[in-house]
Amino acid sequence: MLKYIQGKIRKWQNKRRFNEYGYEIRQFDIPEFGQVEYAQWLHPLEGTKQIQLSNIQFYQKLVPAGGLILDIGAHTGDTTVPMALATGKNGTVLAFEPNPYVFKILQQNAQRNTQQTNIIPYCLAATQEDGTFTFHYSDASFCNGGFLSQINKKNHGHAYSLEITGKNLQRFLEKNHGDLLPNLKLIKIDAEGYDKEILKTLLEIIHQYHPHLMIECYKNLNEAERFELFDIVSELGYTLFLLNNFEVFEHLIQIERKDMLVRKHFEILAVHTSQKHLFQKLNSQSHSKSV
């Protein structure tokens, strides 16, 4: 009991005291890929990350070698690295992380495994307009948080604010990576409930290239926000599927509009109907019971 209480006290102290944490390099022996390095952030609230073949293969089913992926809300790169291994040296992952403390770790991961990956990191948030914005985090060392002032639930428990730089991502991409956009195959967004607002800034690109979408229905979204997220995606010509993990496609459940209220928090894979091969495969595997 004493150790439990001491642990709770340390956790409480860590949440309220600012520290800038470093990283340690972890190595994974991945079949077909050899030794892969990953910079593990040493923030005490950061979970231990794993790089696994099944995760890489998940992205290989979504994106061909040489494709372009946007990882928006990349954090330290735990999704970015397997994405980049899946697309290969001739592909590109553009990784966006606005938190400067987390971004330093993302940079480390972008600089590793360069014989097999091509990661371009940016310390930016995806916002409607260019500027400086206030994000909120759950601890004083800024581990988890986001643009929480933009969702209706204000009592989100993230008391620590951080000024970050935001860019209109569509304009940024057209200006800086217009040559890569025809290869766009996947957009992953993890923005603590701000996903639908980011989608609104990318409508022209999504409409033109029909990339797969990986988004989340955040736990603090209210009913109207959940339905708006569904409507934005479905009106773009996408079918939504419940994504239980980032490793397998089997037994996917198609999400109907009413299902947005069933679970508090869940991940979504959205596939455009023009992507016939994957859409037909997923549609044949899915079943329409409630999420």
C-alpha positions as CSV (number, residue, x, y, z in Angstrom):
1,M,0.0,0.0,0.0
2,L,2.8,2.4,0.9
3,K,4.5,1.9,-2.5
4,Y,1.1,2.5,-4.3
5,I,0.7,5.8,-2.4
6,Q,4.2,6.8,-3.1
7,G,3.7,6.1,-6.8
8,K,0.5,8.2,-6.8
9,I,2.4,11.0,-5.2
10,R,5.2,10.9,-7.7
11,K,2.7,10.8,-10.6
12,W,1.0,13.9,-9.1
13,Q,4.3,15.7,-8.7
14,N,5.3,14.8,-12.3
15,K,2.1,16.2,-13.7
16,R,2.6,19.5,-12.0
17,R,6.3,20.1,-12.4
18,F,7.9,21.0,-15.7
19,N,10.8,18.9,-16.9
20,E,12.2,18.5,-20.4
21,Y,12.7,14.8,-20.9
22,G,15.2,13.1,-23.2
23,Y,15.0,9.8,-24.9
24,E,16.7,6.4,-25.2
25,I,17.3,4.4,-28.4
26,R,15.5,1.1,-28.6
27,Q,16.2,-1.5,-31.2
28,F,13.8,-4.0,-32.8
29,D,14.7,-6.9,-35.0
30,I,11.9,-6.9,-37.6
31,P,11.5,-9.8,-40.1
32,E,12.0,-8.5,-43.6
33,F,13.3,-5.2,-42.3
34,G,16.2,-6.1,-40.1
35,Q,17.2,-3.8,-37.2
36,V,14.9,-0.8,-36.7
37,E,15.7,1.9,-34.2
38,Y,13.2,4.0,-32.3
39,A,13.8,6.9,-29.9
40,Q,11.6,6.3,-26.9
41,W,10.6,9.5,-25.0
42,L,11.4,9.3,-21.3
43,H,8.5,11.4,-20.1
44,P,7.0,9.3,-17.2
45,L,3.5,9.6,-18.7
46,E,4.6,8.3,-22.1
47,G,3.8,4.6,-22.7
48,T,6.5,2.2,-24.0
49,K,6.3,2.0,-27.8
50,Q,6.8,-1.1,-29.9
51,I,7.6,-1.5,-33.6
52,Q,6.1,-4.7,-34.9
53,L,5.9,-6.4,-38.3
54,S,2.1,-6.6,-38.1
55,N,1.9,-2.8,-37.7
56,I,4.1,-2.2,-40.8
57,Q,2.0,-4.7,-42.8
58,F,-1.2,-2.9,-41.8
59,Y,0.1,0.2,-43.5
60,Q,1.4,-1.8,-46.5
61,K,-2.2,-2.9,-47.1
62,L,-3.3,0.7,-47.3
63,V,-0.4,2.4,-49.0
64,P,1.8,1.1,-51.9
65,A,5.6,1.5,-51.7
66,G,6.5,4.9,-52.9
67,G,3.2,6.5,-51.6
68,L,2.7,9.6,-49.6
69,I,1.2,9.6,-46.1
70,L,0.3,12.6,-43.9
71,D,0.7,11.9,-40.2
72,I,-1.1,14.8,-38.5
73,G,-0.5,14.6,-34.7
74,A,2.5,12.4,-35.1
75,H,3.6,12.8,-31.4
76,T,7.0,11.0,-31.1
77,G,6.6,9.0,-34.3
78,D,5.2,5.7,-33.0
79,T,2.8,5.7,-36.0
80,T,5.2,7.6,-38.3
81,V,8.0,5.0,-38.2
82,P,6.0,1.9,-39.2
83,M,4.2,4.1,-41.9
84,A,7.6,5.1,-43.3
85,L,8.8,1.5,-43.3
86,A,5.7,0.5,-45.2
87,T,6.1,3.2,-47.9
88,G,9.9,2.7,-48.1
89,K,12.8,4.9,-49.0
90,N,11.1,6.1,-52.2
91,G,7.9,7.0,-50.3
92,T,7.3,9.9,-48.0
93,V,5.7,10.5,-44.6
94,L,5.1,14.1,-43.8
95,A,4.8,14.1,-40.0
96,F,3.2,17.1,-38.2
97,E,3.6,17.6,-34.5
98,P,3.0,21.1,-32.9
99,N,4.4,20.4,-29.4
100,P,8.1,21.5,-29.5
101,Y,9.1,19.2,-26.7
102,V,7.6,16.2,-28.4
103,F,8.8,17.3,-31.8
104,K,12.4,16.9,-30.6
105,I,11.8,13.2,-30.2
106,L,10.0,13.0,-33.5
107,Q,13.0,14.6,-35.2
108,Q,15.2,11.9,-33.7
109,N,13.0,9.2,-35.2
110,A,13.0,10.9,-38.5
111,Q,16.8,10.8,-38.6
112,R,16.9,7.1,-38.0
113,N,16.4,4.1,-40.3
114,T,17.1,6.4,-43.3
115,Q,18.2,3.5,-45.5
116,Q,14.6,2.3,-45.4
117,T,12.5,5.4,-44.6
118,N,11.9,9.0,-45.7
119,I,10.3,11.0,-42.9
120,I,10.0,14.8,-43.2
121,P,8.9,16.3,-39.8
122,Y,7.3,19.7,-39.2
123,C,6.7,21.4,-35.9
124,L,3.3,22.7,-36.9
125,A,-0.4,22.3,-36.1
126,A,-3.0,22.0,-38.9
127,T,-5.2,25.1,-38.4
128,Q,-7.8,27.0,-40.4
129,E,-5.5,30.0,-40.7
130,D,-1.8,30.6,-40.1
131,G,-0.8,32.0,-36.7
132,T,0.0,31.3,-33.1
133,F,-2.5,29.3,-31.0
134,T,-2.9,28.1,-27.5
135,F,-3.1,24.3,-26.9
136,H,-3.9,22.7,-23.6
137,Y,-2.1,19.7,-22.0
138,S,-2.8,17.4,-19.1
139,D,0.6,17.9,-17.4
140,A,3.2,20.6,-16.9
141,S,5.7,18.8,-19.2
142,F,3.2,18.7,-22.1
143,C,2.8,15.0,-22.8
144,N,-0.8,14.8,-24.0
145,G,-3.1,17.5,-25.3
146,G,-4.3,19.5,-28.2
147,F,-6.4,22.4,-29.5
148,L,-9.1,21.7,-26.9
149,S,-10.6,25.1,-26.9
150,Q,-12.1,24.2,-30.3
151,I,-14.4,21.4,-28.9
152,N,-17.5,22.2,-27.0
153,K,-16.6,20.4,-23.8
154,K,-14.5,23.0,-21.9
155,N,-14.1,20.9,-18.7
156,H,-11.4,18.7,-20.3
157,G,-9.0,18.6,-17.4
158,H,-6.1,19.9,-19.5
159,A,-4.9,22.8,-17.4
160,Y,-1.5,23.5,-18.9
161,S,-1.3,25.8,-21.9
162,L,1.4,26.0,-24.6
163,E,1.7,28.4,-27.5
164,I,2.2,26.7,-30.8
165,T,2.5,27.5,-34.5
166,G,-0.3,26.6,-36.8
167,K,-0.6,26.6,-40.6
168,N,-3.4,26.1,-43.1
169,L,-2.2,22.6,-44.2
170,Q,-3.7,22.6,-47.6
171,R,-1.9,25.9,-48.6
172,F,1.2,24.6,-46.9
173,L,1.2,21.3,-48.8
174,E,0.4,22.9,-52.2
175,K,3.3,25.4,-51.7
176,N,5.9,23.0,-50.3
177,H,5.0,19.5,-51.5
178,G,2.8,20.0,-54.5
179,D,4.9,17.5,-56.5
180,L,4.2,14.7,-53.9
181,L,0.4,15.2,-53.6
182,P,-0.5,13.0,-56.6
183,N,1.0,10.1,-54.5
184,L,-1.2,10.9,-51.5
185,K,-2.7,7.6,-50.2
186,L,-3.4,8.0,-46.5
187,I,-4.1,10.8,-44.1
188,K,-3.9,9.9,-40.4
189,I,-5.2,12.5,-37.9
190,D,-4.9,12.2,-34.1
191,A,-5.8,15.7,-32.7
192,E,-7.7,15.1,-29.5
193,G,-11.1,15.9,-31.0
194,Y,-10.0,18.5,-33.5
195,D,-10.0,16.0,-36.3
196,K,-13.1,17.2,-38.1
197,E,-11.8,20.8,-38.1
198,I,-8.6,19.6,-39.7
199,L,-10.5,17.7,-42.3
200,K,-12.4,20.9,-43.2
201,T,-9.0,22.5,-44.1
202,L,-8.1,19.6,-46.5
203,L,-11.4,19.2,-48.4
204,E,-10.0,20.1,-51.8
205,I,-7.0,17.7,-51.5
206,I,-9.2,14.9,-50.2
207,H,-11.8,15.4,-53.0
208,Q,-9.0,15.4,-55.6
209,Y,-6.9,12.4,-54.4
210,H,-9.3,10.3,-52.3
211,P,-6.7,9.1,-49.8
212,H,-7.8,6.7,-47.0
213,L,-8.5,8.4,-43.8
214,M,-7.6,7.3,-40.3
215,I,-9.4,9.5,-37.7
216,E,-10.8,9.2,-34.2
217,C,-14.1,9.9,-32.5
218,Y,-12.7,11.6,-29.4
219,K,-14.2,10.8,-26.0
220,N,-15.1,14.4,-25.2
221,L,-17.1,15.1,-28.4
222,N,-20.8,15.8,-27.9
223,E,-23.6,14.4,-30.0
224,A,-23.6,17.2,-32.5
225,E,-19.8,17.1,-33.0
226,R,-19.9,13.3,-33.5
227,F,-22.6,13.6,-36.2
228,E,-20.7,16.4,-37.9
229,L,-17.6,14.3,-38.1
230,F,-19.6,11.5,-39.7
231,D,-21.3,13.8,-42.1
232,I,-18.1,15.5,-43.3
233,V,-16.5,12.2,-44.1
234,S,-19.5,10.4,-45.6
235,E,-20.4,13.5,-47.8
236,L,-16.9,13.2,-49.3
237,G,-17.9,9.8,-50.6
238,Y,-16.3,7.7,-47.9
239,T,-17.6,4.6,-46.0
240,L,-16.5,4.5,-42.3
241,F,-15.3,1.3,-40.5
242,L,-14.6,0.7,-36.9
243,L,-10.8,0.2,-36.5
244,N,-10.0,-1.9,-33.4
245,N,-6.2,-1.7,-33.9
246,F,-3.5,-0.8,-36.4
247,E,-2.7,-4.4,-37.2
248,V,-5.5,-6.3,-38.9
249,F,-8.5,-5.7,-41.2
250,E,-10.5,-8.8,-40.4
251,H,-14.1,-8.6,-39.1
252,L,-14.4,-4.8,-39.6
253,I,-17.7,-3.3,-38.7
254,Q,-19.2,-0.6,-40.9
255,I,-20.2,2.5,-39.0
256,E,-23.6,4.1,-39.5
257,R,-24.5,7.6,-38.4
258,K,-26.3,6.3,-35.3
259,D,-23.3,4.3,-34.3
260,M,-21.3,7.5,-33.5
261,L,-23.1,7.6,-30.1
262,V,-22.5,4.0,-29.1
263,R,-18.9,4.1,-28.0
264,K,-17.2,6.9,-26.0
265,H,-14.0,6.8,-27.9
266,F,-13.0,4.8,-31.0
267,E,-10.8,4.8,-34.1
268,I,-12.1,5.1,-37.7
269,L,-10.8,3.9,-41.0
270,A,-12.6,5.6,-43.9
271,V,-12.3,4.4,-47.5
272,H,-13.5,6.2,-50.6
273,T,-15.9,4.3,-52.8
274,S,-13.5,5.0,-55.8
275,Q,-10.9,2.8,-54.1
276,K,-12.7,-0.2,-55.4
277,H,-10.3,-3.0,-54.5
278,L,-9.9,-2.1,-50.9
279,F,-13.5,-0.9,-50.5
280,Q,-14.9,-4.1,-51.9
281,K,-12.6,-6.2,-49.7
282,L,-13.5,-4.2,-46.5
283,N,-17.2,-4.2,-47.4
284,S,-17.3,-7.9,-47.9
285,Q,-15.6,-8.5,-44.5
286,S,-17.7,-6.0,-42.6
287,H,-21.0,-6.5,-40.9
288,S,-23.5,-4.0,-39.9
289,K,-24.0,-4.7,-36.2
290,S,-23.6,-1.7,-33.9
291,V,-20.1,-0.5,-33.0
